[in-house]
């Protein structure tokens, strides 16, 4: 299967060329469409199969259609997190490099009822979306929905979608949102930081950095959490080289009193060994 965008198409002669990020250029003939469009324009996104033309030594698009069917959403989302740039020189003045996914989504959504769109987007989020692709999924929706529905209606719809995401968010997605400060993608619109539940930080403690601790320290549970994690980091100091030991020095800032002095002395001793 391929996903590609029309580079050019001669609607009189019935053939043209597609650009696909992974496959390169594919020749396409109107006979290759399962349902022949009345007109094909540059930038339209096509999904189909590749077929080798042995006689001409090229790959042809076969059994293809314009991206529009509900099932196409899952196919299009396979592009999340992958290189999807295509070059199309026949779409007027300006830049000629386009994101295939950003071309596809407005085309896919065109003519669909708002409730159907909501169901398609949220079903994919709940049933198909990999956690590591959540932020990219939300980002591409943020960029394309207003183009599809109009700025005002699109922004209102995005708030509805992101609020839904927030009501169903999994711990790993919530942690990634917190790390990258993309709180709007879970419907959190207040300014400033978002105090993530401590349990989430406990579950993903190995991914919390010293830089994160400076941020966490301001939370209601911050001082105790930071002291515990800083101590856990210092407990791994034995056997480290000089550079690694130096990197642990900021951990001392999260300790107080006798604990701080004990660990400070221990680090200094390790550096002299």
N, C-alpha and C positions, 0 to 999 in steps of 0.2 A: 504494500500500500504506500501511496505517496500523498503529500499535501503540497500543493504548489499554487503559484499566482500567475495569472495570464500576463506575459510580457507584451505580446501583441497577438491580435487575431484578425484575420481578413474574413469578415462575415459574408462577403460575396463568394469568395473561393472556398470558404469553409475549413480553413486550417490556420494554425498559428503555433506559438511556442509558449511553454510554461517554464517558470523558474521555481525550482525546489531547492531548499537549503542543503539537503543531504545528497540528493540525486543529481543535481545540476539541471541543465535544460532538458525538457522533454517536448518532443513534437506531439501536437494534438490535432486531431481531425474531428469535425463535427460528428462523424459516424462513431467516434469513440465515446460519445455521451449516451448514457442509458435513456435519458430524457433530454431531447435536444432543446437548448435554450433558444429563444427567438433572436437574442443578440448576446454576444459575448464581448466584454470590454476589458481593457488593461486594468490590472489590479484585482480582478475578481479571483476568488480562491476556489480551487478545484481539488476534489478528493477522488482518488481512483487507484487503479492498478497499473504497474509498469509492464510493458510487453516488448520484448526484443524484436526489432525488425532486422532479421539476419541479412536480407538482401541489401538494405541500405546502411546497415551497421549503426543503428541508432536505437535509442529507447523511445517508444511511443507511449502516450497515455491511452489507457484502455479501460473500459467499463467505469467511466468517471461521471461525476456530477458536480454542480455548483454546491458549495457547502451551505446547507440550509435545513436539512432534516434533523429532528431532535437527537438522533443517535450520533450525529456528526460532532456534537459538543464534546463527547468523550474523545473522539479522534483528534479534534483540534487541540484539546488540552494536553495531548502527548508532547506538544511543543514547549510546555512550561519548563523553564530552566535550561532550555537547549538553544543553540544558535539558530535563529530563524530569520535572518536578514536575507532579503531577495533584492535584486537590482532590476528596476523597471524604468526604462528610459522614455516610455511613451505616455506618461501620466502628467504631462505639462511641465512648465518651468519649476525650478527649485530642486530640492534633493531628489535623488533617484534610488535611495536605499530605504527599504521599508521592512518593518516587522511583519512577518507573515501572519502571526496571531492577531496583531492589531488591525490588519486588513480584514481578517476573517470574521472577527466578532461582530462589527456593525453589519456586515453582510448577513451573517447568521441570524441576528436579532430582527432584521428588517421584516416588518409585517406581522410579527408575533404579538400576541396579547401579553400584557404586562404580567398577568398571573402565571401564564405559561413560562415566561422568562424567569420569574422568581422560582418556579418549581425546578426548572432545568439547572439553574445556578446552585440552588441549595441542595438538590439531590446529588449533584456531583460533589459538592463539599462534604456531604455526610457519607456517601457511599464509595466514592472513587478517589478523592484527592489524597495524595501522600502528604504527610505532615510537613516535610521539608519544602514542599512547593506552595504552602499556604500563602506566604507573603507575596510571592510572585503572582499567584492567582488573584489575590486582592488588588495588587498593583495594576495588573492588566485590566481588571474590571473598572478600577478607578479611572483609568485613562480612556477606556473605550465606551463605557456606558453613557456619559454625557454627550459623546458624539452621536450615539445611536438614538437617544431619547430627547436630546436637547439639554442645554446646560442646567436649567432650573429643575426640570422634571428628573433629569438624570442624577443630580446631586441628592434630591429627596429620595430617589429609589436606592441610591448607594447607602444612605443612612439606614434605610430599612434592611438592606442586605447585611451590612456590617453589624447591625444590632442582632440580627439572627445568628451570624457567625459567633458573636460574643456569648449568646445564650447556649451554644452547643460546643464551645471551644474545648479541646482536649488539653491535658496538662502540657504535652510537648509543644503544641502550637502556642499556647499561652506563654510558655517560656521563651520561644523564639520571638514572639511579638514583643515581649518585655525587653529582650536583649537588643533588639533593633529599634525600640521605641516607636513602633507602629501601632499605637493604641487605637487610632481611629479605625483600624481594620477589625476591631472587635467592639465597635460602637462606643468607645470611651472618648468623649469629646472635650473633657476638662483640660485646661492648660496645666503644664507641669508634669511631674512624674506620676506613674501608676504604681501603687504599692501592691506588688504581687503577693499572693498568699505565701506565708513562710514555708508551707509544705511543698510548694512547687520548687522553691529554692533548695529545700532539703533533698528532693528527689533528683535534682540536676546539679548537685553540689560540685561535681567534678568539672562542670562547665562554667562555674562561677570564677571570675578572675579577680585579681587585686583591684583592678580598675572598677569592677562591679561593686566591690565592698565599699568604696568611697560613696557610691550612690546608695547602697543598702543601709549604710550607717544612719541615714536620716529617717529611716522608717521607724514605726513604733516599736518593732522588735529588733531594730537594727543593731544597737550596741552588743546585745547578747549573741546574736547570730554571727556578727563579724568577729567577735572574740573567739567563738567556737571554731569557725572556719579558719581563721588565722592560726589558731593553735594547731589545727589539723595539718595545715600546710607546713608549719615549723617542725612538726613531728617527723616529716620526711626529709629533714635537712641532713641527716647522717649520710655520708658517702657522696655528698654533692661537691662539685668543684667551686673555685672561688667566685666565678661569675654567677653561678646558680645560687650560692649563698648570699651574694649581694642583692640578688633579685628578691630575696625573702625579707630583707631589712624593713620594707614598708609594712610588713605584717605586725611589727612591734607597735605601730601607731594605733592598732585596734585593741591592744592589751593595756591593762592598768595595774598599778601597784606592784606587788611581789611577783606576779606572773610575768609582767613586762621585764623586770630586772633579771629574772631567772633565764628567760629566753634570750635576752640581749647578751648575757654572759655566755650562754651556750653557743650562740652564733659566733661570738668573738673567739671562743676557744677552738671551734671547728676551723676557723680561718687561719689559725696559727699551726694547725696540724699538717 
